[in-house]
Amino acid sequence: MDKELELIIEGDFSLFKLESSLRNRDSYIDDNIQGYREENLVKSILKDSKKNRTKIYQLKKENTEVVIGFIALSASRLDFKPALLIDYLFIFNKFRKKNSNINYAQYLIFFAFEKGLKLQKEIALSNLILYPDNEKNSLIAYYKSNYGFKEIKENIAIQKKTQIEKWLYLPLKK
């Protein structure tokens, strides 16, 4: 990522401040149905974080209180092998500009991958896994072509998997 971005990722921060900023409807996509869906997913992730089920890392502009988005990570399993799960990736609506030369989601995905590589030095960990929003084929194609994610075969067991869904994985290798 471009060093001139002056972005930082924090794992220790006030969850209350993040929750407060997420109460604003402008935080979410303009589409009412998708916006409310996003809001409910974010509320669920915040609850999971409070119960120690996921760890949230927020992306901020350095030396400011401007939060751009966050990523929530937890431990899981893929085909009975330990994996790092991206529970949720969220970018505030005003930072989702299609014409921007900064891809904040990419920044967070790279962070998750690097976090997985660091953890791999201390614990058994084989893959980074995620579930693309709403099984959107465009997102699946995007993750596959831009990051090298692969589709998980439906007969592979995933801890937390509740139904047949299109999950993706990326082997944690340099």
Residue, then its C-alpha position, 0 to 999 in steps of 0.5 A: m500500500d502507498k505509504e503516503l496514505e498515512l493510515i493506521i490500524e488499531g486493535d485497541f480503541s474505544l468500542f463505544k466511540l466506534e458504535s457512536s459513529l456507526r449510529n449515523r445512517d450516513s455510515y451505510i450505503d444509500d439503498n434502504i434495504q442494503g443499508y439496514r442490512e449493513e447496519n444490522l450486520v455491524k450491530s451483530i459484529l459489535k455484539d460479538s466483539k463485546k462477547n470476545r467472539t471476534k476482534i475488531y481492528q479499525l482503519k483510521k487516518e493517522n493523527t486524526e480521529v477519522v475512522i474509515g472502516f474496520i475488519a473483524l477477525s476470529a479463529s475458525r477451521l477450514d476442512f479441520k485445519p485452523a484458519l483466520l476468518i474475516d467475520y466482517l469488513f466494513i468501510f464507511n459509506k463516504f469512503r467507498k468512492k468508486n473513482s478513488n485511487i485508494n482501496y481501503a478494503q484492500y488495505l484491510i484484506f492485506f492487513a488480515f493476510e499479514k496478521g495471519l502470516k504473523l500468527q502462523k509463526e506462533i500457532a498452526l494456521s493454514n488459510l484466510i477465509l471469508y464469506p463475500d457479502n450476499e454471495k454476490n458473484s461480482l464480489i466472488a470474482y473480485y476476490k478471486s482475481n485480485y487476491g487469489f482467493k479460491e472457492i471452498k468446495e461445498n463438502i469441506a467443513i467450516q466451523k461457523k458455517t450454517q448453510i450451503e454458502k459460497w465461502l472463499y479461502l486464501p492459503l497463508k503463504k508468502 
